[in-house]
Amino acid sequence: MSSSPPDVPGKDATPASTAEPTPGETLPPSKRWPSVRFLALSLWVAIAVLVDATIIRTILLPASMKLLGEWNWYLPAWLQWLPHLEIEAPPDEQFAALRAE
């Protein structure tokens, strides 16, 4: 009876198997980095951002605001409890401040 070395999973006795595997070889295709799914998802996110920035915000939003006119600023009755904030002073106060200078 000859004594043979114990079997080690993943190791062959051939000299070709002694070389280091490349990083992608050790993982199944579904687990490799960067995965194809990740790259496809990032491509679709980039397309969505591009569409949102160019088409929606520069074309559709201004066009719909022009069509709606004063209805853009319509506040439903159930939201009348919100405080009314004005960023600028009323016109009378603006002119008074200009005259005082």
C-alpha positions in Angstrom: 0.0 0.0 0.0 1.3 3.3 -0.9 0.6 6.3 1.1 -1.0 9.2 -0.9 -1.6 12.7 0.4 -5.1 13.4 1.6 -7.5 15.1 -0.9 -7.7 18.8 -0.5 -10.8 20.4 -2.0 -9.9 22.8 -4.8 -6.3 21.5 -5.2 -5.1 19.3 -8.0 -1.8 17.5 -8.1 -1.0 18.8 -11.6 1.6 21.6 -11.9 -0.8 23.8 -13.9 -3.0 24.2 -10.9 -0.3 25.6 -8.7 -0.5 29.0 -10.5 -2.5 31.7 -8.6 -6.0 32.2 -10.0 -7.0 35.5 -11.3 -9.4 37.5 -9.0 -12.4 36.9 -11.2 -11.9 33.1 -11.5 -12.6 32.4 -7.9 -16.1 33.8 -8.0 -19.1 32.6 -10.0 -20.2 35.0 -12.8 -23.1 36.3 -10.8 -20.8 37.5 -8.0 -18.0 39.1 -10.0 -17.2 42.8 -9.4 -18.2 45.0 -11.1 -21.2 42.9 -12.1 -23.1 43.4 -15.3 -26.2 44.1 -13.3 -24.4 46.9 -11.4 -23.1 48.5 -14.6 -26.6 48.3 -16.2 -28.2 49.8 -13.2 -25.7 52.7 -13.2 -26.2 53.3 -16.8 -30.0 53.6 -16.3 -29.6 55.9 -13.4 -27.3 58.2 -15.5 -29.9 58.2 -18.3 -32.7 59.0 -15.8 -30.7 61.9 -14.4 -30.0 63.2 -17.9 -33.6 63.0 -18.9 -34.7 64.7 -15.7 -32.2 67.5 -15.9 -32.7 68.3 -19.6 -36.1 67.4 -20.8 -38.3 67.7 -17.6 -36.7 70.7 -15.9 -35.8 72.7 -18.9 -38.7 72.0 -21.3 -41.8 70.4 -19.6 -41.8 72.4 -16.3 -41.5 75.9 -17.8 -44.0 75.0 -20.6 -46.6 73.7 -18.1 -46.1 76.8 -15.9 -46.7 79.0 -18.9 -49.9 77.1 -19.7 -51.2 77.1 -16.2 -50.5 80.8 -15.5 -52.0 81.8 -12.1 -53.1 78.3 -11.4 -49.5 77.4 -10.7 -49.9 79.2 -7.4 -53.3 77.8 -6.4 -53.4 76.8 -2.8 -56.3 74.4 -1.9 -58.6 75.5 0.9 -57.5 72.7 3.3 -53.9 74.2 3.1 -54.9 77.7 4.1 -53.6 77.0 7.6 -50.0 77.3 6.3 -48.3 80.6 7.1 -48.2 83.2 4.3 -44.5 84.1 3.8 -43.3 86.9 1.6 -39.7 87.1 0.6 -39.8 90.7 -0.5 -41.3 93.6 1.2 -44.5 95.1 -0.2 -44.0 97.6 -3.0 -44.7 100.6 -0.8 -42.0 99.7 1.7 -39.5 99.0 -1.2 -40.0 102.5 -2.6 -39.8 104.1 0.9 -36.5 102.4 1.5 -35.2 103.6 -1.8 -36.2 107.2 -1.1 -34.6 107.2 2.3 -31.2 106.4 0.8 
